[in-house]
Amino acid sequence: MSVEVTPSVGLNEEIVELIYIFSLLTSVGFMVCVALERYLVVAWPLWYRFRRTIKIPVVVCVVVWVFTLVFLLTFYFCFDGTVTLTIFAVYLLLPFPLLIFFMVGTLKALSASTVRSDEKRRIVGVLVLVLLIYTLLFMPSVIWYLSEEARNNFTFESLSGIFLMFSPLADLFLYVFMRKGIIDKLLASVCCCRMDSNDISRSPGNDDNIHTVSSV
């Protein structure tokens, strides 16, 4: 699949394309890591609590980057044509059953979990958002890779490429949604606005009228 990016001065077009594909594949890997982390919080809380250290996230990030880089360089230069498209399609398709498994397992574990209700909603919301982002942005490209009819459809090719370009924006939105403090501040500001509007609607004149009617 040909990826159109902004041409840059002094860089080979093929290198820019490799960097872009590498970022997309890495994004898929981290989406799986996010879903796995939410699943472990609910399904294996004790294991997650005692095993959660700063070293583990760093190691996971390095493994995802290195594995993606090795995979990309190996199959990008060793294979060509339809074989490369099929391999990339399989790579993008593998996270789909994992994301579904993590969501189903988390929903089952939440029924017997002691996690607070607001935290439960946040966990489920993150998993739903990850699965939705993956389905909307990456699945069209998987179909394009695997279907020869889709590759011959210029409209479908353009739409699948546009969806992939929205991946960085979706990652940013997912990060903001996962930040507990940011979401809580937004909810608090909304609640404050509602309280202020209620206070304004209850003016002193209305209170005097209520007291007058009550005395009569």
Secondary structure, 3 states (H helix, E strand, C coil): CCCCCCCCCCCCHHHHHHHHHHHHHHHHHHHHHHHHHHHHHHHCHHHHHHHCCCHHHHHHHHHHHHHHHHHHHHHHHHCCCHHHHHHHHHHHHCHHHHHHHHHHHHHHHHHCCCCCHHHHHHHHHHHHHHHHHHHHHCHHHHHHHHCHHHHCCHHHHHHHHHHHHCHHHHHHHHHHHHCHHHHHHHHHHHHHHHHHHHHHHCCHHHHHHHHHHHHC
